[in-house]
């Protein structure tokens, strides 16, 4: 039986829950505030203070304090209270004016404001600007890249592919297929200095090129394993050779669903003829400018970071051997990627992005 005094009842309205979820998933708010929102959400689910404390890395008493603050003051209780000290020397109007200038204007001689340039413009100190930017999550020096698809059938293709990911068909194999082209076999011009205690691995920025190759890969959605082949080029001829390799690897009794992008090689007339002659193949094209929807791109990033980017290869053959070795080791302990996004959540996110971009188009 539970021991100690019973916890005070914590009631979270639907509106407050939505606000808490936004705070808990934020990447710009201070981490302390994000963690407090997570504490309240877990408390609303009925978790004990001690259980929550273990999950967020705080003491049970701290969890209880934020729980009481929320019960007494709502979401505002999660923010830090004013600390004792001297009176503020900067007014709210000055802060608001500086933020508006940062967000709405650009300096005459640069693409974005720096701490020093905006401080000089607004007669504030550099450290004051830094504190205000940090508090409000303003980062003029950073960008987040995006690309909006122009595909007329974007919604239909998203629902089709996400449906495959969340509900794979029976007696079938779903393969996410693509090629990583122009992988360079680079060798360092000077020996690599080994990492040691107190200093990093030393690598010269000078290198020698020894040619390129293309990596064709098919990621098995269910097992996470990868069927891969290295080719000298990435024409339709090589893609057909890779399809024949897939054909030899997949049991004959299974249908094969291929998730591919709109690269011309994948739609070549000879490729279409090859697929038409094999009824067990079903092709699902990703929307244009939406390679992120193809899970094999995740695996390409893994092999790039772990086997290619920091490697030194004296020939294309050595590069291919390294890739083959990595694929075998990866497949021996492969796990499928956990895809959780639904089609509706993706489309909702797109709608939010469109609302933002509409306000910036002149």
URZI-V401019 format. One record per residue. N is the residue number from 1. SS is DSSP state (A for helix, B for strand, O for the rest). OMEGA is omega as a letter, one per 30 degrees, with the letter a starting at -180 (none if undefined). D_LAST is the distance of its C-alpha to the last C-alpha in Angstrom with 1 decimal. Layout:
N/SS/OMEGA/D_LAST + N/SS/OMEGA/D_LAST
This chain:
1/O/l/64.6 + 2/O/a/61.8 + 3/O/l/63.2 + 4/O/a/62.2 + 5/O/l/60.6 + 6/O/a/58.2 + 7/O/l/54.5 + 8/O/a/52.9 + 9/O/a/50.9 + 10/O/a/47.2 + 11/O/l/45.0 + 12/O/l/41.3 + 13/O/l/39.3 + 14/A/l/36.8 + 15/A/l/33.9 + 16/A/l/35.4 + 17/A/l/35.9 + 18/A/l/32.3 + 19/A/a/31.4 + 20/A/l/34.2 + 21/A/l/33.0 + 22/A/l/29.6 + 23/A/a/31.3 + 24/A/a/33.9 + 25/O/a/31.4 + 26/O/l/29.1 + 27/O/a/28.8 + 28/O/l/27.5 + 29/O/l/29.9 + 30/O/a/33.3 + 31/A/a/35.7 + 32/A/l/38.3 + 33/A/l/36.1 + 34/A/a/35.2 + 35/A/l/38.9 + 36/A/l/39.8 + 37/A/l/37.5 + 38/A/l/39.2 + 39/A/a/42.6 + 40/A/l/41.9 + 41/A/l/40.7 + 42/A/l/43.8 + 43/A/l/45.9 + 44/A/l/44.6 + 45/O/l/45.8 + 46/O/l/49.3 + 47/O/l/49.6 + 48/O/l/52.1 + 49/A/a/51.3 + 50/A/l/53.3 + 51/A/l/51.5 + 52/A/a/48.1 + 53/A/l/49.3 + 54/A/a/50.3 + 55/A/a/46.9 + 56/A/l/44.8 + 57/O/l/47.4 + 58/O/l/48.4 + 59/O/l/51.7 + 60/A/l/52.6 + 61/A/l/52.9 + 62/A/l/49.3 + 63/A/l/48.1 + 64/A/l/50.2 + 65/A/a/48.8 + 66/A/l/45.2 + 67/A/l/46.4 + 68/A/l/48.2 + 69/A/l/45.2 + 70/A/l/43.0 + 71/A/a/45.8 + 72/A/a/46.2 + 73/A/a/42.6 + 74/A/a/40.2 + 75/A/l/37.1 + 76/A/l/37.2 + 77/A/l/40.6 + 78/A/l/39.2 + 79/O/l/37.6 + 80/O/l/39.8 + 81/O/l/41.6 + 82/O/a/41.5 + 83/O/a/44.1 + 84/O/a/46.7 + 85/O/a/46.2 + 86/O/l/45.4 + 87/O/l/42.9 + 88/O/l/39.2 + 89/O/a/38.5 + 90/O/a/34.7 + 91/O/l/33.4 + 92/A/a/30.8 + 93/A/l/28.7 + 94/A/l/28.8 + 95/A/a/27.8 + 96/A/a/24.9 + 97/A/l/23.7 + 98/A/l/24.0 + 99/A/l/22.2 + 100/A/l/19.2 + 101/A/l/19.2 + 102/A/a/19.4 + 103/A/a/16.6 + 104/A/a/14.0 + 105/O/l/15.0 + 106/O/l/16.2 + 107/O/a/19.5 + 108/O/a/19.7 + 109/O/a/21.9 + 110/O/a/20.7 + 111/O/a/18.0 + 112/O/a/19.2 + 113/O/l/21.8 + 114/O/l/25.4 + 115/A/a/28.0 + 116/A/a/29.6 + 117/A/l/26.6 + 118/A/l/25.3 + 119/A/l/28.9 + 120/A/a/29.5 + 121/A/a/26.5 + 122/A/a/27.5 + 123/O/l/31.2 + 124/O/l/31.8 + 125/O/l/33.9 + 126/A/a/32.7 + 127/A/l/34.7 + 128/A/l/33.2 + 129/A/l/29.6 + 130/A/a/30.8 + 131/A/a/32.4 + 132/A/l/29.4 + 133/A/a/27.0 + 134/A/a/29.7 + 135/A/a/30.2 + 136/A/l/26.6 + 137/O/a/26.0 + 138/O/a/23.4 + 139/O/a/23.5 + 140/O/a/21.1 + 141/O/a/23.2 + 142/O/l/22.8 + 143/O/l/20.3 + 144/O/a/20.6 + 145/O/l/19.9 + 146/O/l/18.9 + 147/O/a/18.3 + 148/O/l/17.4 + 149/O/l/20.0 + 150/O/a/19.3 + 151/O/a/22.9 + 152/O/a/23.5 + 153/O/a/26.4 + 154/A/a/24.9 + 155/A/a/26.4 + 156/A/a/29.8 + 157/A/l/30.1 + 158/A/a/29.3 + 159/A/l/31.9 + 160/A/a/34.4 + 161/A/l/34.3 + 162/A/l/34.1 + 163/A/l/37.0 + 164/A/a/38.9 + 165/A/a/38.4 + 166/A/a/39.4 + 167/O/a/42.1 + 168/O/a/43.6 + 169/O/l/45.9 + 170/O/l/49.6 + 171/O/a/51.7 + 172/B/l/48.7 + 173/B/l/47.0 + 174/B/a/43.2 + 175/B/l/42.3 + 176/B/a/38.8 + 177/B/l/39.0 + 178/B/l/37.1 + 179/B/l/37.9 + 180/B/a/37.2 + 181/B/l/37.4 + 182/B/l/38.2 + 183/B/a/40.0 + 184/B/l/41.6 + 185/B/a/45.2 + 186/B/l/44.9 + 187/B/a/48.0 + 188/B/a/48.1 + 189/O/l/49.7 + 190/O/a/51.7 + 191/O/l/53.2 + 192/O/l/51.3 + 193/B/a/52.6 + 194/O/l/53.4 + 195/O/l/52.0 + 196/B/l/54.4 + 197/O/l/55.0 + 198/O/l/52.6 + 199/B/a/50.7 + 200/O/l/48.2 + 201/O/a/48.8 + 202/B/a/48.4 + 203/O/l/46.6 + 204/O/l/46.2 + 205/O/l/42.8 + 206/O/a/44.7 + 207/B/l/45.2 + 208/B/l/46.7 + 209/B/l/45.2 + 210/B/l/47.6 + 211/B/a/45.5 + 212/B/l/43.1 + 213/B/l/43.5 + 214/B/l/41.6 + 215/B/l/42.2 + 216/B/a/42.1 + 217/B/l/42.2 + 218/B/a/42.6 + 219/B/l/42.3 + 220/B/a/44.6 + 221/O/a/42.8 + 222/O/a/46.0 + 223/O/a/47.9 + 224/O/l/45.2 + 225/O/a/47.3 + 226/B/l/45.9 + 227/B/a/47.2 + 228/B/l/46.4 + 229/B/l/47.3 + 230/B/l/46.5 + 231/B/l/46.1 + 232/O/a/45.9 + 233/O/l/42.9 + 234/O/l/40.4 + 235/O/l/41.0 + 236/A/l/41.9 + 237/A/l/45.5 + 238/A/l/45.1 + 239/A/l/43.1 + 240/A/l/46.0 + 241/A/l/48.4 + 242/A/l/46.6 + 243/A/l/46.6 + 244/A/l/50.3 + 245/A/l/50.7 + 246/A/a/48.9 + 247/A/a/51.3 + 248/A/a/54.3 + 249/A/a/53.1 + 250/O/l/52.3 + 251/O/a/55.3 + 252/O/a/55.8 + 253/O/a/55.9 + 254/O/l/52.3 + 255/B/a/49.2 + 256/B/l/46.4 + 257/B/a/42.7 + 258/B/l/40.5 + 259/B/a/36.9 + 260/B/l/35.3 + 261/O/a/31.9 + 262/O/l/30.8 + 263/O/a/32.2 + 264/A/l/34.0 + 265/A/a/37.3 + 266/A/a/37.3 + 267/A/l/36.9 + 268/O/a/39.3 + 269/A/l/41.8 + 270/A/l/44.8 + 271/A/l/43.1 + 272/A/l/42.5 + 273/A/l/46.2 + 274/A/a/47.4 + 275/A/a/45.6 + 276/A/l/46.8 + 277/O/a/50.3 + 278/O/a/50.1 + 279/O/a/49.4 + 280/O/l/49.3 + 281/B/l/45.9 + 282/B/a/42.7 + 283/B/l/39.3 + 284/B/a/36.2 + 285/B/l/33.0 + 286/O/l/30.2 + 287/O/l/26.6 + 288/O/a/24.8 + 289/O/a/23.3 + 290/O/a/25.4 + 291/A/l/28.4 + 292/A/a/28.5 + 293/A/a/30.0 + 294/O/a/33.1 + 295/O/l/35.5 + 296/A/l/37.2 + 297/A/l/34.2 + 298/A/a/35.5 + 299/A/l/38.9 + 300/A/l/37.6 + 301/A/l/36.1 + 302/A/a/39.6 + 303/A/l/41.6 + 304/A/a/39.3 + 305/A/a/39.7 + 306/A/a/43.4 + 307/A/a/44.9 + 308/A/a/42.8 + 309/O/a/40.6 + 310/O/a/43.5 + 311/O/l/46.2 + 312/O/a/48.1 + 313/O/a/49.3 + 314/O/l/51.7 + 315/O/l/51.0 + 316/A/l/49.0 + 317/A/l/52.1 + 318/A/l/52.0 + 319/A/l/48.3 + 320/A/l/49.1 + 321/A/l/52.1 + 322/A/l/50.1 + 323/A/l/47.6 + 324/A/l/50.5 + 325/A/l/52.2 + 326/A/a/49.0 + 327/A/l/48.5 + 328/A/l/52.2 + 329/A/l/52.1 + 330/A/a/48.8 + 331/A/a/50.3 + 332/A/a/53.4 + 333/O/a/51.6 + 334/O/l/48.5 + 335/O/l/46.8 + 336/O/l/44.0 + 337/O/a/40.5 + 338/O/l/39.9 + 339/O/a/37.0 + 340/O/a/36.1 + 341/O/l/32.5 + 342/O/l/32.6 + 343/A/a/30.4 + 344/A/a/29.2 + 345/A/l/28.4 + 346/A/a/26.3 + 347/A/l/24.4 + 348/A/l/24.0 + 349/A/l/22.6 + 350/A/l/20.1 + 351/A/l/19.0 + 352/A/l/18.6 + 353/A/l/16.4 + 354/A/l/14.2 + 355/A/l/13.9 + 356/A/a/12.7 + 357/A/l/10.2 + 358/A/a/8.7 + 359/O/a/8.2 + 360/O/a/6.4 + 361/O/a/3.8 + 362/O/none/0.0
